[in-house]
Amino acid sequence: MTSPRGTVFVERDSYRFRRIMDGARILPVAGFVLILLPVLWSFRSGANIAAEAVYLFALWTALILVAAILSRPLRAGLKRERPPISPDKTRGENRPEPGR
Amino acid sequence: MFNLLIFASLSYVVFLFAIAFFAERRGEALREAGHRPHFLRSPLVYTLSLSVYCTAWTFYGAVGYAARSGLEFMTIYLGPTLVFVGWWWLLRKLVRVGKAQRATSIADLIASRYGKSNAVGVIVTLLALAAATPYIALQLQSISLSFNAFTEDQPVAPRQLALYVAAGLALFTILFGTRNLDANEQHHGVVTAIAVEAVVKLVALVAVGVFVVWGLADGPADIIARISAAARPEWEIQPNRWVGLTLLSAIAIVTLPRMFQVLVVENSDETHLATASWAFPLYMMLMSLFVLPIAVMGLTILPAGTNPDLFVLTLPKALGQEGLAMLAFLGGFSAATSMVIIASIALSTMVSNHIVMPLWLASRGSQGQGAGDMRALVLNARRLSIAVILGLGYIYFAVSGGGRALAAIGLIAFVGMAQVLPALIGALYWRGASRTGAATGLLLGSAVWLYALFLPSFGPDVVFSAALLEHGPFGISWLVPYGLLGVQGMDPLLHALFWSLALNTTGFILVSLFSFPNPVERVQAAQFVNVFEISGRGDGVMAPGWVRAGANSESEVEDLLISAQRLMGATEAQAFFKAEALAQGKGGYLPDATPDFLDRLERELAGSVGTATAHAMIVQISGSSHVSVEDLMAVASEAAQIMEHSAQLEAKSEELARTARQLREANEMLQKLSVQKDSFLSQISHELRTPMTSIRAFSEILMDEDGVNREEQVKYAGIIHDESIRLTRLLDDLLDLSVLENGQVNLDIQPGNLSELLDRALIASNSVQPERNFAFLRQPADEQIALSTDIGRLTQVFINVVSNSRKYCTASEPVMRISVRRRADKVVVDFVDNGAGIPKKSQALIFEKFARLTDTHQAGGAGLGLAICREIMHNLGGDIAYVPGQGGAAFRVTFPAVFNRAPVQKPATGPMRGKRVNRPQDAAE
């Protein structure tokens, strides 16, 4: 995606980024709903602890994977938006620039 | 065994000290060299430091929890997973705001948001203390329990051991947590040590897990089968607790002071959050993965009465794996100590900033001066706080006897800190949240928590009598601690969580809706809620502070410098002040106390003593009170005035530019006019001199009586006469022209007939070259037009045109066609001859003064004829123009049949007119 077609591609990139942000927002909600599934299962017949455990860990892994996949473009977005915070101030250096 | 354990523990502790020490040294060295410590501040270290959430509770308590309640332990980690996976929502804003406001603790953040009020900070601090103390006790308990699990033959008195451990932890924390008053409250050494401990924790637990799954059992499938086999009825998921605990842990990960410390305060780069969003859940998942297998195997293999909390230790130990057990012990030790260290740092910061410093400040009164370095005071306050906090934890442990299941304590603490949530969410997302609302919510929630969960948890007859627990105070059944308002039979934890949060939120919202925040609150609210729009770069110092009436006296600035020196250190404070003064264009060390400067100074100090204290200090010294809404409005209207003024200035400058342009054009025109005037004058003088020369010459000859005979006398006199006539005519023409140009001509308006005019003109012009036989073609019918205009002058024009034609038409058989047309109320007369015509380049020239196309003097005119004609026609409201392409010289004379005395839109007069070519008809009719 590097052919310079001017504004068209820029639009698409920012659109994609917004959709990624949306995805990042949906993820915890979806995760929460899915975490509640075992609750519904236990309303049925007896508890199958092992199956629920396997399910939960699989869900957990999936959440981690999705978060990892989303984290890269989001991080790039953060870097684009602002330079990283560097409050590591040396003595007398990196003081907030007065008057600016 | 005992000695080995002591030895292992001590060497581990030394190892941790060493790590912390070297990390601190490296951090300082890098700082002084001006670099950022990259490894020390890498996403990896950040994520590992977050593991301080997994305390001894995780290491030991989770297994016990699993053994008792099945999968419910997972909720403690699923909640934070959701929060971290959704970091883009909440955590990002939290970190951004925390950095922008340079919050040193969660109490500081909340206090800063709600008008930099210390009262709110105090409430949160006390709440945190109450919630953290049992948790610290829990860690101490787990250490002593695990120690004794190793040394059954030589049991150590738990209290004694806990005392040593507490003392050792206090020492470590004081050494590495209070080395300096870093403006950002970052502790490289401690964080690195915590990260190392995180690795040890993980490795230990995973090692035991691997041992269990592949060593004791036969792989994952076998373990799953065993889990199914060992499943008990009480392992069934209880929906209420499942949901409630997930939510509770999600809240806790954000509100726990130690989590705020590592998440926000120790954060050096917001983008690390992106990594932590998946890495930290991964860590938690790995920690949780083997919990259930270990629990199951423990239940299966170990004798029935064994404490399930300690399976991680006892299982390998019972099976002869001493090394593994030792590793597990170190893992548990790491888990416990890392929590205590970070929690005490966080809590001591809160206590010193919100309790000690304000008290000290109040006791000092209005004197800003004092002996000694204030930094030392702050640091000592911190150290004392650490000791006190650990002391409280120890006391709690000693008093409570350490018998309860570990899990319960942890969750009680979670519910306590959860009371901060409404105020926190309101701080970040609701501009209408006010200080009184937050305080109300916090107090209500804390009260419910204390009454319904914390105090009863000590057991009956410790704080609350058994009767009270059963029937409520004074028998009021609505106030039974575990069944408020008739909600009986609910799980106590969930019950307390529900009621505390419900009353907290309700109080918070209601009071916020009805209260009116002061200006500081409102400004802070805007800064918090809109942090993503405001913070443009850097660490958020750009976030605008609030307007204050600036203190102006120099002595106040000096007081500020003194206080700053005592808090920041002499060199740093002076450097800061000097830089500010320089930026303001002053020399020396004392800048003007502008609102901007005071803002920045407050922010600097906030990093050391917390927002509320720094704010109070600045206010105390600079004496400026908080700004009123009126002031804000005055500033706003001033700003509006300034904007208007500048808009006016812009308009004026535009106008000036335009005027300058016009002046320049006029100047250029005037210069051209001047040039033209010069050439005009030179032409005139030339024209006038020529006849004068002849006259002088011949009159000189005549004066000489001898050499001239009568005949010659007559001849020369005649020449003189002719020349003077010519001169007179020229002067007349000039006068005429100037009169016409200046519009001062007296027009003699008479009625007439065009046909007659043309007749007269032709007869008069016959005198020019009469020998030539000029034929005239006319159409008498068209010429019958009644005119009311200056007849004489019009005839003059006609005569001129026809005479010119007679003079210049070169055809052998000259013919002139005169055609007359009417166009609206104008008459158009065309004079077209069949000569050679006038070349294009001369067509404009002929109407100029003194312009003669052929050799001068030949035709005997001065070249003013057409110029005069043009002026006359303009004066009569018409025009004369040359019409090209008619086969010969063609002149068109246009004029209104009836002269209109209304002011005619004359084109510019004077020498300027020479520029125009074939002027269009005059517009004004």
Interface residues (C-beta under 8 A of the other chain):
Chain A: M21 A24 R25 L27 P28 V29 G31 F32 I35 L36 P38 V39 S42 F43 G46 A47 N48 I49 A50 E52 A53 V54 L56 F57 W60 T61 L63 I64 L65 V66 A67 A68 L70 S71 R72 L74 R75 L78 K79 R82 P83 P84 I85 S86 P87 D88 K89 T90 R91 G92 E93 R95 P96 E97 P98 G99 R100
Chain B: R31 E32 A33 G34 R36 P37 R41 G70 L71 M74 L78 T81 L82 V83 F84 V85 G86 W87 W88 W89 R92 K99 R102 A183 N184 Q186 I224 A225 I227 S228 A231 W235 E236 I237 P239 W242 V243 T246 N267 S268 D269 E270 T271 A274 T275 S277 W278 P281 L282 M285 L289 L292 S535 G536 R537 G538 D539 G540 V541 T571 E572 A575 F576 A579 E580 L582 A583 Q584 P591 D596 F597 R600 R603 E604
